[in-house]
Amino acid sequence: MKKVLLTLLVFLMGCSSAQIVSTWKNPEIVVFDAYKVLVVGMTPNEEGREMFETKMVREFKRNGVEAMRSIDLFDVEFTNTPRTDVELDEVEEQLLARDFDAILFTKVLGSENRQSFRQRMADIEGYDDRFRDDYLSHQDIYYDADYYDEFTVYHVETSLYCICVGKERSLIWRCAIDVTDPASIRKTVDDYVELLVVAMMEQDLIFHKEDIVEPVIVP
């Protein structure tokens, strides 16, 4: 089963615009279950936030876990103005009172432009040691607009927090994911959530390995 999960994770990383950069799990936590999760997407893109929270809530519910979008809990004023430590403590108390025991918090930390140098490297042994040959081999740098491929990398981080009664409200798991050159918001969200679910399942966090159904191979 673990082999199937790892294969699926590698497959998703290979065909998706979303790639895991790093993960951290509380070493004291082996398995973590939650029964009611608040899904929070922090991004100025309202469409992306709604898509992410909706899809993530759907995945939790498919796994038998009750979940709620932050857009259904926080009013516009709450997210549009800075909050204090005291106010956020009050929010946690309110969540406890409503039987939430975990928060899945995803935030877009930022983005940066990168350039991929698509140089055609010839075999060194095939080169004549002359300026002319070197120049002729690479002169399209001057006029080939596609010689450099510009793209954007979005740095996204998802954290899982426990807000359980009688337990320290602390970080359970954190995963940093880079999203490269997203084709569309919907495709990006789909890729991100699929990768996130498998990554959490690999760590036995809410989603569990036994929930994976091995594919039936038809001869």
Disulfide bonds with the S-S distance in Angstrom:
Cys162-Cys164 2.37
